[in-house]
Amino acid sequence: MLRRLTLLRHAKSSWQEAGTSDHDRPLNQRGQQDAPVMGRRLLARGSRPSLILCSPAVRARHTAQIIARELGYPPEFLQREPELYLATPEQIVAVLARQADSFRDIIVCGHNPGLTDLANQFTGSGIDNIPTCGMAVIDLDLDSWATLATASGSLHLFDYPKKS
C-alpha cells in the first residue's frame, strides 16, 4: 500500500530574545513568511495529510499550525509528540510506528539533523540539509507504519523556501 511521509523542518526561528530557551524560541519574520508559502506549495501538489505530528517546540508547533491552516487541516487535530523534539531518525520512526494504519499521509514537523538523516535513510537521495521550512516528501510501499523501520521509499519532492 502506498503511503506518503512528509518530513518538514520548522521555519526560521528567532535568536533575538536573550535567555529564551531553545524549546521556546518563536518564529522570526522570515519564518512567518515562509511557512504559508510552503503550505500553499504543498497544497498545489495535492497534499492531503490525514495526520500532522509535531515537536512540542514553539517554532515547530507554530510552523505546523501555519501549514495545517494552508492545507485546510483542522488545527485541533495537530498532534504534539514530545519525543520529536530534536529527535534522532530512530526516535522519529518509533513515533511513526505507533500511528494507526488508517493514516495514509503523515506530515512530521520537527528538527534537523534527524529529519535530513531520516530522509536519506529512506531514500538514499543524499540530501545535504533540509533547510528551515524545507520538506522531503517520501513515497513508501508499506502495509503498516509498524514496519517503517525496515522500509525504503522514493523521494517524491524536495522543496524549500529559496528553491525556485
C-alpha positions in Angstrom: 0.0 0.0 0.0 1.4 3.4 -0.9 1.9 5.8 2.0 3.3 9.3 2.0 5.6 10.7 4.6 6.4 14.4 4.6 9.4 15.4 6.7 9.0 19.1 7.4 11.6 21.2 9.2 10.3 24.0 11.3 10.5 27.5 9.8 13.3 30.0 10.7 13.2 30.9 14.3 14.4 33.9 16.3 17.5 34.1 18.4 16.8 37.8 19.5 15.5 37.2 23.0 18.4 36.6 25.3 17.5 34.0 27.8 14.8 32.3 25.7 15.3 28.5 25.9 15.8 26.6 22.7 12.4 24.9 23.2 10.6 28.3 23.5 12.2 30.2 20.5 9.4 31.7 18.3 9.4 32.0 14.5 11.1 35.1 13.2 9.6 37.3 10.5 11.1 35.2 7.7 9.8 32.0 9.3 6.3 33.5 9.5 6.5 34.5 5.8 8.0 31.2 4.6 5.6 28.8 6.3 2.4 29.9 4.5 4.2 29.8 1.1 5.4 26.3 1.7 1.9 25.3 2.9 0.5 26.6 -0.4 3.2 24.7 -2.4 2.2 21.5 -0.6 -1.5 22.2 -1.3 -0.7 22.9 -5.0 1.0 19.5 -5.2 -2.2 17.8 -3.9 -1.0 17.2 -0.3 -3.9 15.9 1.8 -2.4 14.8 5.2 -4.5 12.5 7.3 -2.3 13.3 10.3 0.2 16.0 11.3 2.6 15.3 14.1 4.9 18.0 15.5 7.6 18.6 18.0 6.4 20.5 21.1 9.0 23.2 20.5 7.3 26.6 19.9 8.9 27.0 16.4 7.8 23.6 15.3 4.3 23.9 16.6 3.8 27.3 15.0 5.1 26.0 11.7 2.8 23.0 11.8 -0.2 25.3 12.7 0.5 27.5 9.7 1.0 24.6 7.3 -2.2 23.0 8.6 -4.2 26.2 8.0 -2.9 26.4 4.4 -3.8 22.8 3.8 -7.3 23.1 5.4 -6.3 20.6 8.1 -8.1 21.2 11.4 -5.6 22.7 13.8 -7.2 21.0 16.7 -6.1 17.7 15.2 -2.4 18.6 15.3 -0.7 16.0 17.5 2.2 17.1 19.6 4.7 14.4 20.2 7.3 15.2 23.0 9.7 12.6 21.5 10.0 14.6 18.3 11.9 17.4 20.0 15.4 17.2 18.5 14.7 13.6 17.6 17.1 11.1 16.0 15.8 9.2 13.0 15.2 6.2 15.3 13.0 8.3 17.6 11.0 9.7 14.7 10.5 6.1 13.3 9.4 5.0 16.8 6.7 7.8 16.9 5.5 6.9 13.4 5.4 3.2 14.1 2.7 3.8 16.8 0.4 5.5 14.4 -2.8 3.9 13.1 -2.6 2.2 9.7 -5.7 4.2 8.6 -3.3 7.2 8.2 -2.0 7.1 4.7 -0.4 10.6 4.5 1.5 11.9 7.5 3.5 15.1 8.0 6.1 15.2 10.7 7.2 18.8 11.7 10.5 18.7 13.6 14.2 19.4 13.6 17.5 18.7 12.0 19.7 16.7 11.8 17.2 14.0 12.4 14.8 14.9 9.6 17.6 15.1 7.0 19.2 11.9 8.2 15.8 10.1 8.0 15.1 11.3 4.5 18.4 10.0 3.4 17.9 6.7 5.3 14.6 6.1 3.5 15.5 7.3 0.0 19.3 7.3 -0.4 18.9 10.6 -2.1 22.0 12.3 -0.5 20.2 15.5 0.7 22.8 17.7 2.4 20.4 19.5 4.6 16.7 20.2 4.7 16.7 23.9 5.2 14.3 25.7 7.6 10.8 25.2 6.4 12.0 22.7 3.8 10.4 19.4 3.2 11.2 16.0 1.9 8.1 14.1 0.7 8.7 10.4 0.6 6.5 7.7 -1.0 6.6 4.3 0.8 5.2 1.0 -0.2 4.2 -0.1 3.3 1.4 -2.1 4.7 1.8 -0.9 8.2 3.5 2.1 9.9 4.8 -0.5 12.5 7.1 -1.9 9.8 8.6 1.5 8.9 12.0 0.9 10.4 12.9 -1.5 7.6 11.2 0.4 4.8 12.7 2.2 1.8 11.0 4.7 -0.3 11.4 7.2 -3.1 11.8 10.9 -2.9 8.6 12.4 -4.3 9.5 16.0 -3.7 12.3 18.0 -2.0 11.4 21.7 -1.7 12.4 24.6 0.4 11.6 28.4 0.5 14.6 29.6 -1.5 14.2 26.9 -4.2 12.9 28.5 -7.4 
